[in-house]
Amino acid sequence: MHIEAGVVDGAKMLLSYGTALAAAGLTLKSAVELIKQSGLFSLLGRSLMTSLLVLFFFEVLPHQAVGVSEVHFILGSTLFLIFGPAAAAIGLASGLLIQGVFFAPFDLPQYGMNMTTLLLPLFAMSMVAERIISPNTAYVDISYKQTLQLSLMYQGGIVAWVAFWAFYGQGFGAENFSSVASFGVAYMSVVLLEPVLDLAVLAGAKTLDRFKQSHLFEARLFH
């Protein structure tokens, strides 16, 4: 999902600053809601864990350059289900920034685009979750179909944003179109694996009875 250097440049970069600010605004709103619900230390603790996990996902898990971008196991739906939207968003943004500063400084100019690509689909997935998961259902009890829907929403959103940045920056030429299509096909293969991983993580969470009242995890995880 990393936008390669040069795909969008010049004055066109201004749009990425605007979309990143929108994503930051949604993150702030979600963070304030979490603080009201569970307290500041809950937000800080969850955000620290998600940031470390995202850095691990980016740097340790397999990833491959395909077409206009890279295919990563980001596991956004997993972070959302375990830690909630605020901590997931902060972890994604922080992990991306840490990676850029310490491991891939050539990605920093594209930070606004990459942040947008990761966070806006996350909040779209959060809205979908409210519609497809009953308020009386704990996340540890959701079905494969529901996890698949969440993963499709998140991964599909990432592919859509990568395609948008590529076409916005480079136009609709045959070569660019082919690169976008190659990335999209490769990236959506992640959808086949992520729901299985989500269910495995949620099954493991069922055994953590002593954490049911912990503010380090999303309240809907157990309740």
Backbone as CSV, one residue per row, in Angstrom:
resi,resn,N_x,N_y,N_z,CA_x,CA_y,CA_z,C_x,C_y,C_z
1,MET,0.806,-1.205,0.000,0.000,0.000,0.000,0.842,1.258,0.000
2,HIS,2.184,1.126,0.072,3.054,2.296,0.008,3.053,2.875,-1.409
3,ILE,2.740,4.142,-1.516,2.783,4.813,-2.807,4.240,5.107,-3.139
4,GLU,4.684,4.677,-4.288,6.075,4.866,-4.667,6.382,6.341,-4.924
5,ALA,7.623,6.713,-4.644,8.063,8.092,-4.876,7.913,8.442,-6.351
6,GLY,7.380,9.629,-6.632,7.234,10.091,-8.001,5.893,9.796,-8.631
7,VAL,5.104,8.912,-8.005,3.780,8.614,-8.561,2.907,9.868,-8.523
8,VAL,2.957,10.594,-7.414,2.285,11.884,-7.282,3.332,12.900,-6.860
9,ASP,3.446,13.994,-7.574,4.459,14.986,-7.211,3.966,16.392,-7.527
10,GLY,4.803,17.370,-7.221,4.461,18.761,-7.515,3.246,19.246,-6.751
11,ALA,2.469,20.091,-7.382,1.295,20.680,-6.752,0.235,19.644,-6.399
12,LYS,0.265,18.507,-7.084,-0.718,17.465,-6.801,-0.578,16.903,-5.388
13,MET,0.606,17.078,-4.785,0.828,16.587,-3.429,-0.085,17.286,-2.424
14,LEU,-0.556,18.487,-2.754,-1.398,19.238,-1.815,-2.655,18.462,-1.439
15,LEU,-3.197,17.700,-2.373,-4.403,16.935,-2.079,-4.148,15.926,-0.966
16,SER,-2.967,15.330,-0.966,-2.662,14.325,0.053,-2.632,14.928,1.446
17,TYR,-2.228,16.198,1.545,-2.234,16.864,2.848,-3.667,17.045,3.349
18,GLY,-4.556,17.371,2.432,-5.958,17.547,2.815,-6.611,16.247,3.250
19,THR,-6.380,15.172,2.503,-6.978,13.886,2.861,-6.386,13.356,4.164
20,ALA,-5.092,13.598,4.383,-4.459,13.162,5.634,-5.042,13.918,6.825
21,LEU,-5.322,15.222,6.641,-5.950,15.999,7.713,-7.347,15.462,8.027
22,ALA,-8.069,15.056,6.999,-9.394,14.468,7.219,-9.271,13.174,8.023
23,ALA,-8.301,12.349,7.667,-8.078,11.095,8.396,-7.666,11.381,9.839
24,ALA,-6.820,12.402,10.027,-6.392,12.779,11.377,-7.577,13.285,12.194
25,GLY,-8.485,14.022,11.562,-9.671,14.507,12.255,-10.561,13.375,12.729
26,LEU,-10.764,12.361,11.895,-11.556,11.199,12.295,-10.879,10.438,13.428
27,THR,-9.550,10.372,13.362,-8.801,9.691,14.422,-8.947,10.425,15.745
28,LEU,-8.845,11.745,15.704,-8.990,12.545,16.914,-10.385,12.382,17.514
29,LYS,-11.395,12.411,16.681,-12.777,12.238,17.150,-12.943,10.882,17.824
30,SER,-12.399,9.848,17.196,-12.502,8.501,17.760,-11.709,8.391,19.059
31,ALA,-10.551,9.059,19.120,-9.719,9.021,20.332,-10.437,9.700,21.496
32,VAL,-11.087,10.824,21.242,-11.829,11.528,22.291,-12.954,10.653,22.824
33,GLU,-13.636,9.948,21.939,-14.717,9.054,22.357,-14.184,7.931,23.243
34,LEU,-13.001,7.390,22.886,-12.413,6.327,23.703,-11.992,6.839,25.077
35,ILE,-11.422,8.039,25.122,-11.024,8.627,26.401,-12.235,8.813,27.305
36,LYS,-13.353,9.278,26.751,-14.573,9.464,27.534,-15.099,8.131,28.059
37,GLN,-14.918,7.090,27.253,-15.452,5.783,27.605,-14.548,5.032,28.581
38,SER,-13.230,5.039,28.310,-12.328,4.172,29.072,-11.157,4.888,29.724
39,GLY,-10.944,6.160,29.398,-9.861,6.905,30.012,-8.643,7.066,29.119
40,LEU,-7.802,8.027,29.489,-6.615,8.348,28.697,-5.618,7.198,28.670
41,PHE,-5.428,6.526,29.814,-4.434,5.455,29.865,-4.836,4.272,28.982
42,SER,-6.128,4.081,28.811,-6.601,3.046,27.894,-6.174,3.367,26.470
43,LEU,-6.366,4.629,26.076,-5.965,5.048,24.731,-4.455,4.899,24.548
44,LEU,-3.678,5.348,25.537,-2.222,5.291,25.426,-1.729,3.848,25.372
45,GLY,-2.276,2.998,26.232,-1.846,1.603,26.256,-2.170,0.871,24.969
46,ARG,-3.393,1.046,24.496,-3.794,0.390,23.242,-2.974,0.909,22.064
47,SER,-2.749,2.229,22.036,-2.021,2.825,20.916,-0.574,2.353,20.872
48,LEU,0.032,2.179,22.048,1.400,1.673,22.088,1.462,0.261,21.510
49,MET,0.506,-0.579,21.894,0.500,-1.962,21.401,0.251,-2.013,19.891
50,THR,-0.701,-1.218,19.414,-0.988,-1.252,17.976,0.176,-0.691,17.164
51,SER,0.858,0.332,17.688,2.000,0.908,16.967,3.111,-0.129,16.806
52,LEU,3.391,-0.866,17.877,4.427,-1.900,17.821,4.019,-3.025,16.867
53,LEU,2.747,-3.392,16.908,2.273,-4.445,16.014,2.355,-4.020,14.552
54,VAL,1.956,-2.796,14.265,2.006,-2.310,12.882,3.438,-2.266,12.380
55,LEU,4.358,-1.819,13.209,5.771,-1.811,12.814,6.253,-3.231,12.534
56,PHE,5.806,-4.178,13.339,6.138,-5.587,13.110,5.539,-6.068,11.789
57,PHE,4.284,-5.710,11.532,3.645,-6.119,10.280,4.427,-5.600,9.072
58,PHE,4.845,-4.339,9.141,5.521,-3.716,8.010,6.933,-4.260,7.802
59,GLU,7.669,-4.447,8.885,9.085,-4.757,8.770,9.410,-6.247,8.797
60,VAL,8.577,-7.049,9.446,8.909,-8.464,9.646,8.082,-9.389,8.760
61,LEU,6.782,-9.151,8.670,5.944,-10.021,7.846,6.313,-9.870,6.369
62,PRO,6.088,-10.920,5.578,6.449,-10.857,4.154,5.724,-9.724,3.437
63,HIS,6.427,-9.053,2.539,5.817,-8.024,1.692,6.536,-8.023,0.355
64,GLN,5.807,-7.619,-0.666,6.329,-7.715,-2.022,5.873,-6.528,-2.860
65,ALA,6.806,-5.939,-3.590,6.458,-4.863,-4.523,5.740,-5.460,-5.727
66,VAL,4.548,-4.927,-6.004,3.754,-5.384,-7.148,3.119,-4.170,-7.809
67,GLY,3.378,-3.958,-9.071,2.764,-2.849,-9.791,3.150,-1.507,-9.209
68,VAL,2.153,-0.702,-8.860,2.410,0.668,-8.408,2.732,0.760,-6.924
69,SER,2.647,-0.344,-6.186,2.833,-0.257,-4.743,3.383,-1.572,-4.202
70,GLU,3.200,-1.796,-2.873,3.672,-3.012,-2.222,2.495,-3.718,-1.563
71,VAL,2.550,-5.037,-1.564,1.532,-5.845,-0.903,2.029,-6.177,0.500
72,HIS,1.279,-5.739,1.515,1.614,-5.973,2.915,0.476,-6.710,3.616
73,PHE,0.811,-7.445,4.675,-0.194,-7.944,5.601,-0.367,-6.873,6.683
74,ILE,-1.364,-6.017,6.525,-1.565,-4.912,7.451,-2.459,-5.323,8.621
75,LEU,-3.391,-6.245,8.361,-4.259,-6.794,9.405,-5.062,-5.697,10.110
76,GLY,-5.587,-4.779,9.316,-6.368,-3.681,9.873,-7.629,-4.146,10.578
77,SER,-8.301,-5.153,10.037,-9.526,-5.622,10.688,-9.206,-6.304,12.014
78,THR,-8.057,-6.977,12.097,-7.645,-7.600,13.353,-7.413,-6.537,14.424
79,LEU,-6.679,-5.486,14.071,-6.431,-4.398,15.016,-7.733,-3.743,15.456
80,PHE,-8.647,-3.553,14.525,-9.934,-2.934,14.836,-10.726,-3.782,15.825
81,LEU,-10.802,-5.076,15.590,-11.607,-5.943,16.445,-11.023,-6.082,17.846
82,ILE,-9.708,-6.074,17.965,-9.070,-6.289,19.262,-8.934,-4.986,20.054
83,PHE,-8.577,-3.900,19.368,-8.247,-2.662,20.076,-9.200,-1.501,19.808
84,GLY,-10.083,-1.632,18.823,-11.014,-0.554,18.515,-10.468,0.397,17.464
85,PRO,-11.329,1.250,16.897,-10.924,2.105,15.778,-9.895,3.169,16.136
86,ALA,-9.997,3.780,17.315,-9.070,4.861,17.673,-7.644,4.344,17.777
87,ALA,-7.448,3.290,18.555,-6.102,2.744,18.733,-5.568,2.142,17.442
88,ALA,-6.452,1.520,16.655,-6.017,0.965,15.376,-5.524,2.068,14.455
89,ALA,-6.259,3.179,14.399,-5.869,4.293,13.538,-4.557,4.915,14.005
90,ILE,-4.435,5.138,15.312,-3.203,5.723,15.842,-2.023,4.781,15.607
91,GLY,-2.233,3.493,15.790,-1.165,2.526,15.554,-0.723,2.482,14.112
92,LEU,-1.685,2.533,13.196,-1.346,2.530,11.775,-0.575,3.779,11.383
93,ALA,-1.036,4.938,11.851,-0.357,6.194,11.521,1.025,6.257,12.162
94,SER,1.126,5.835,13.429,2.410,5.891,14.140,3.398,4.871,13.590
95,GLY,2.924,3.654,13.356,3.801,2.624,12.806,4.340,3.014,11.440
96,LEU,3.470,3.617,10.626,3.884,4.083,9.307,4.936,5.177,9.422
97,LEU,4.742,6.100,10.377,5.692,7.192,10.570,7.037,6.682,11.091
98,ILE,6.998,5.779,12.054,8.238,5.215,12.602,9.019,4.482,11.518
99,GLN,8.296,3.722,10.698,8.967,3.014,9.602,9.640,3.999,8.667
100,GLY,8.947,5.107,8.350,9.513,6.093,7.443,10.738,6.776,8.018
101,VAL,10.680,7.129,9.287,11.782,7.854,9.917,13.023,6.981,10.054
102,PHE,12.846,5.732,10.467,13.998,4.902,10.821,14.398,3.879,9.751
103,PHE,13.464,3.479,8.900,13.763,2.391,7.974,13.577,2.757,6.502
104,ALA,12.699,3.691,6.206,12.408,4.009,4.802,12.155,5.501,4.631
105,PRO,13.192,6.337,4.825,12.996,7.789,4.718,12.511,8.245,3.349
106,PHE,12.739,7.437,2.320,12.267,7.787,0.985,10.739,7.749,0.899
107,ASP,10.067,7.147,1.904,8.604,7.097,1.923,7.983,8.305,2.612
108,LEU,8.781,9.087,3.327,8.220,10.192,4.106,7.462,11.227,3.262
109,PRO,7.940,11.595,2.064,7.164,12.558,1.271,5.768,12.049,0.914
110,GLN,5.608,10.745,0.879,4.312,10.138,0.544,3.490,9.817,1.792
111,TYR,3.945,10.289,2.971,3.284,9.900,4.221,1.798,10.260,4.223
112,GLY,1.445,11.435,3.739,0.044,11.845,3.729,-0.817,10.903,2.901
113,MET,-0.315,10.493,1.752,-1.059,9.557,0.904,-1.185,8.194,1.563
114,ASN,-0.068,7.710,2.117,-0.087,6.391,2.740,-0.968,6.372,3.979
115,MET,-0.936,7.453,4.736,-1.797,7.560,5.920,-3.264,7.552,5.510
116,THR,-3.593,8.317,4.478,-4.961,8.330,3.962,-5.396,6.940,3.532
117,THR,-4.517,6.262,2.811,-4.818,4.941,2.266,-5.094,3.926,3.359
118,LEU,-4.435,4.051,4.503,-4.622,3.116,5.602,-5.807,3.471,6.497
119,LEU,-5.996,4.773,6.758,-6.952,5.167,7.788,-8.385,5.337,7.296
120,LEU,-8.587,5.928,6.126,-9.963,6.141,5.683,-10.713,4.827,5.456
121,PRO,-10.078,3.782,4.875,-10.778,2.495,4.801,-11.072,1.897,6.173
122,LEU,-10.211,2.187,7.172,-10.447,1.694,8.526,-11.741,2.262,9.092
123,PHE,-11.952,3.562,8.930,-13.169,4.171,9.464,-14.396,3.767,8.650
124,ALA,-14.218,3.533,7.358,-15.324,3.004,6.551,-15.695,1.601,7.037
125,MET,-14.678,0.789,7.342,-14.922,-0.561,7.871,-15.627,-0.493,9.215
126,SER,-15.274,0.496,10.045,-15.917,0.660,11.342,-17.418,0.896,11.185
127,MET,-17.790,1.690,10.189,-19.213,1.943,9.943,-19.917,0.686,9.449
128,VAL,-19.223,-0.089,8.618,-19.798,-1.348,8.138,-19.997,-2.310,9.299
129,ALA,-19.045,-2.350,10.223,-19.142,-3.241,11.380,-20.386,-2.943,12.206
130,GLU,-20.727,-1.669,12.336,-21.919,-1.287,13.094,-23.192,-1.814,12.444
131,ARG,-23.141,-1.997,11.128,-24.336,-2.439,10.395,-24.466,-3.956,10.353
132,ILE,-23.342,-4.660,10.288,-23.416,-6.115,10.065,-23.250,-6.928,11.345
133,ILE,-22.782,-6.293,12.437,-22.591,-7.013,13.699,-23.605,-6.497,14.702
134,SER,-24.461,-7.360,15.185,-25.503,-6.977,16.130,-24.895,-6.388,17.400
135,PRO,-25.534,-5.357,17.975,-25.044,-4.783,19.232,-24.965,-5.802,20.361
136,ASN,-25.731,-6.893,20.236,-25.731,-7.926,21.271,-24.675,-9.009,21.032
137,THR,-23.837,-8.825,20.004,-22.829,-9.825,19.669,-21.437,-9.307,20.016
138,ALA,-20.720,-10.051,20.852,-19.324,-9.721,21.142,-18.478,-10.068,19.931
139,TYR,-17.381,-9.355,19.737,-16.539,-9.606,18.575,-15.956,-11.018,18.577
140,VAL,-15.734,-11.594,19.753,-15.189,-12.958,19.799,-16.175,-13.981,19.243
141,ASP,-17.437,-13.577,19.046,-18.465,-14.509,18.571,-18.909,-14.240,17.136
142,ILE,-18.229,-13.351,16.414,-18.661,-13.070,15.044,-18.296,-14.229,14.123
143,SER,-18.936,-14.274,12.975,-18.789,-15.390,12.040,-17.695,-15.123,11.006
144,TYR,-17.362,-16.180,10.264,-16.401,-16.028,9.170,-16.938,-15.060,8.122
145,LYS,-18.240,-15.156,7.845,-18.836,-14.263,6.845,-18.658,-12.809,7.252
146,GLN,-18.849,-12.518,8.525,-18.710,-11.141,8.994,-17.257,-10.669,8.934
147,THR,-16.328,-11.532,9.317,-14.916,-11.138,9.229,-14.500,-10.952,7.777
148,LEU,-15.047,-11.781,6.876,-14.742,-11.636,5.457,-15.265,-10.308,4.930
149,GLN,-16.458,-9.917,5.357,-17.016,-8.632,4.926,-16.148,-7.463,5.400
150,LEU,-15.677,-7.548,6.638,-14.817,-6.492,7.164,-13.503,-6.423,6.397
151,SER,-12.920,-7.588,6.140,-11.655,-7.624,5.417,-11.818,-7.104,3.999
152,LEU,-12.908,-7.505,3.337,-13.173,-7.012,1.978,-13.309,-5.502,1.967
153,MET,-13.975,-4.966,2.976,-14.162,-3.520,3.043,-12.827,-2.816,3.229
154,TYR,-12.007,-3.334,4.138,-10.740,-2.664,4.419,-9.750,-2.810,3.273
155,GLN,-9.521,-4.045,2.848,-8.550,-4.267,1.778,-9.020,-3.650,0.463
156,GLY,-10.333,-3.729,0.200,-10.861,-3.097,-1.006,-10.680,-1.590,-0.972
157,GLY,-10.837,-0.994,0.220,-10.621,0.442,0.361,-9.179,0.829,0.093
158,ILE,-8.251,0.009,0.559,-6.833,0.279,0.317,-6.528,0.214,-1.175
159,VAL,-7.034,-0.812,-1.840,-6.813,-0.931,-3.281,-7.404,0.267,-4.016
160,ALA,-8.592,0.701,-3.599,-9.246,1.842,-4.252,-8.421,3.114,-4.086
161,TRP,-7.876,3.345,-2.890,-7.081,4.547,-2.673,-5.754,4.492,-3.427
162,VAL,-5.112,3.330,-3.456,-3.869,3.207,-4.228,-4.142,3.490,-5.698
163,ALA,-5.239,2.939,-6.210,-5.603,3.185,-7.610,-5.870,4.671,-7.839
164,PHE,-6.554,5.304,-6.894,-6.839,6.729,-7.031,-5.544,7.534,-7.123
165,TRP,-4.598,7.288,-6.212,-3.342,8.049,-6.227,-2.570,7.803,-7.510
166,ALA,-2.577,6.565,-7.985,-1.836,6.240,-9.202,-2.438,6.946,-10.420
167,PHE,-3.757,6.883,-10.556,-4.397,7.529,-11.699,-4.345,9.048,-11.578
168,TYR,-4.479,9.541,-10.353,-4.406,10.981,-10.112,-3.027,11.528,-10.487
169,GLY,-2.003,10.761,-10.158,-0.645,11.235,-10.415,-0.120,10.954,-11.804
170,GLN,-0.518,9.814,-12.379,0.095,9.383,-13.634,-0.872,9.217,-14.795
171,GLY,-2.147,9.438,-14.569,-3.098,9.343,-15.671,-3.559,7.923,-15.943
172,PHE,-4.287,7.760,-17.039,-4.922,6.480,-17.346,-4.254,5.763,-18.522
173,GLY,-2.948,5.924,-18.654,-2.228,5.220,-19.707,-2.257,3.714,-19.506
174,ALA,-2.004,2.977,-20.574,-2.079,1.513,-20.526,-1.096,0.927,-19.513
175,GLU,0.114,1.469,-19.470,1.119,0.937,-18.546,0.711,1.157,-17.090
176,ASN,0.223,2.352,-16.802,-0.209,2.647,-15.435,-1.415,1.802,-15.059
177,PHE,-2.336,1.666,-15.981,-3.530,0.848,-15.721,-3.132,-0.600,-15.431
178,SER,-2.176,-1.123,-16.180,-1.715,-2.483,-15.966,-1.057,-2.637,-14.597
179,SER,-0.268,-1.641,-14.192,0.395,-1.691,-12.888,-0.613,-1.663,-11.752
180,VAL,-1.644,-0.826,-11.896,-2.687,-0.746,-10.873,-3.443,-2.071,-10.788
181,ALA,-3.771,-2.648,-11.937,-4.501,-3.910,-11.962,-3.679,-5.029,-11.322
182,SER,-2.385,-5.059,-11.604,-1.510,-6.089,-11.018,-1.494,-5.975,-9.500
183,PHE,-1.376,-4.734,-9.006,-1.379,-4.526,-7.562,-2.709,-4.955,-6.957
184,GLY,-3.814,-4.559,-7.595,-5.126,-4.871,-7.057,-5.366,-6.362,-6.936
185,VAL,-5.010,-7.115,-7.965,-5.206,-8.567,-7.941,-4.353,-9.193,-6.845
186,ALA,-3.097,-8.773,-6.742,-2.198,-9.336,-5.735,-2.662,-8.976,-4.330
187,TYR,-3.098,-7.733,-4.147,-3.460,-7.299,-2.805,-4.737,-7.951,-2.312
188,MET,-5.690,-8.138,-3.176,-6.952,-8.725,-2.745,-6.793,-10.195,-2.360
189,SER,-5.659,-10.808,-2.719,-5.415,-12.181,-2.273,-5.258,-12.235,-0.762
190,VAL,-4.888,-11.086,-0.155,-4.779,-11.018,1.301,-6.130,-11.311,1.950
191,VAL,-7.212,-10.977,1.253,-8.557,-11.186,1.786,-8.814,-12.669,2.071
192,LEU,-8.144,-13.551,1.355,-8.340,-14.983,1.568,-7.742,-15.451,2.894
193,LEU,-6.749,-14.721,3.395,-6.043,-15.134,4.606,-6.472,-14.365,5.847
194,GLU,-6.776,-13.092,5.689,-7.030,-12.263,6.870,-8.229,-12.715,7.691
195,PRO,-9.379,-13.089,7.099,-10.494,-13.537,7.938,-10.146,-14.776,8.761
196,VAL,-9.354,-15.681,8.188,-8.941,-16.871,8.938,-8.090,-16.475,10.136
197,LEU,-7.182,-15.523,9.924,-6.347,-15.045,11.012,-7.189,-14.318,12.061
198,ASP,-8.145,-13.510,11.600,-9.032,-12.819,12.538,-9.735,-13.814,13.454
199,LEU,-10.293,-14.864,12.866,-11.022,-15.851,13.666,-10.089,-16.578,14.628
200,ALA,-8.845,-16.845,14.182,-7.878,-17.501,15.064,-7.533,-16.607,16.255
201,VAL,-7.340,-15.329,15.998,-7.039,-14.379,17.071,-8.229,-14.250,18.019
202,LEU,-9.430,-14.163,17.466,-10.625,-14.042,18.299,-10.860,-15.299,19.118
203,ALA,-10.566,-16.468,18.537,-10.688,-17.723,19.291,-9.702,-17.734,20.459
204,GLY,-8.497,-17.228,20.214,-7.519,-17.129,21.292,-7.965,-16.169,22.368
205,ALA,-8.638,-15.097,21.955,-9.106,-14.093,22.916,-10.150,-14.673,23.863
206,LYS,-10.900,-15.661,23.400,-11.918,-16.269,24.254,-11.319,-16.914,25.495
207,THR,-10.060,-17.294,25.429,-9.407,-17.956,26.560,-8.870,-16.952,27.579
208,LEU,-8.938,-15.669,27.271,-8.349,-14.644,28.141,-9.411,-14.054,29.070
209,ASP,-10.020,-14.914,29.860,-11.102,-14.465,30.736,-10.659,-13.361,31.686
210,ARG,-9.405,-13.423,32.149,-8.957,-12.439,33.139,-8.844,-11.035,32.559
211,PHE,-8.923,-10.918,31.226,-8.811,-9.598,30.593,-10.172,-9.026,30.180
212,LYS,-11.253,-9.696,30.570,-12.571,-9.250,30.115,-12.919,-7.843,30.596
213,GLN,-12.373,-7.443,31.719,-12.652,-6.107,32.238,-11.501,-5.136,31.980
214,SER,-10.509,-5.566,31.228,-9.351,-4.722,30.970,-9.684,-3.638,29.955
215,HIS,-9.173,-2.434,30.215,-9.371,-1.328,29.277,-8.322,-1.326,28.163
216,LEU,-7.451,-2.344,28.155,-6.435,-2.422,27.107,-6.985,-3.030,25.819
217,PHE,-8.220,-3.513,25.880,-8.831,-4.114,24.696,-10.185,-3.463,24.431
218,GLU,-10.626,-3.533,23.194,-11.907,-2.989,22.786,-13.025,-3.611,23.644
219,ALA,-13.917,-2.758,24.158,-14.991,-3.246,25.030,-15.868,-4.278,24.337
220,ARG,-16.107,-4.100,23.041,-16.968,-5.032,22.293,-16.284,-6.375,22.061
221,LEU,-15.012,-6.494,22.356,-14.316,-7.762,22.134,-14.967,-8.887,22.922
222,PHE,-15.297,-8.608,24.182,-15.871,-9.633,25.064,-17.340,-9.395,25.407
223,HIS,-17.849,-8.191,25.187,-19.185,-7.838,25.688,-20.117,-7.428,24.552
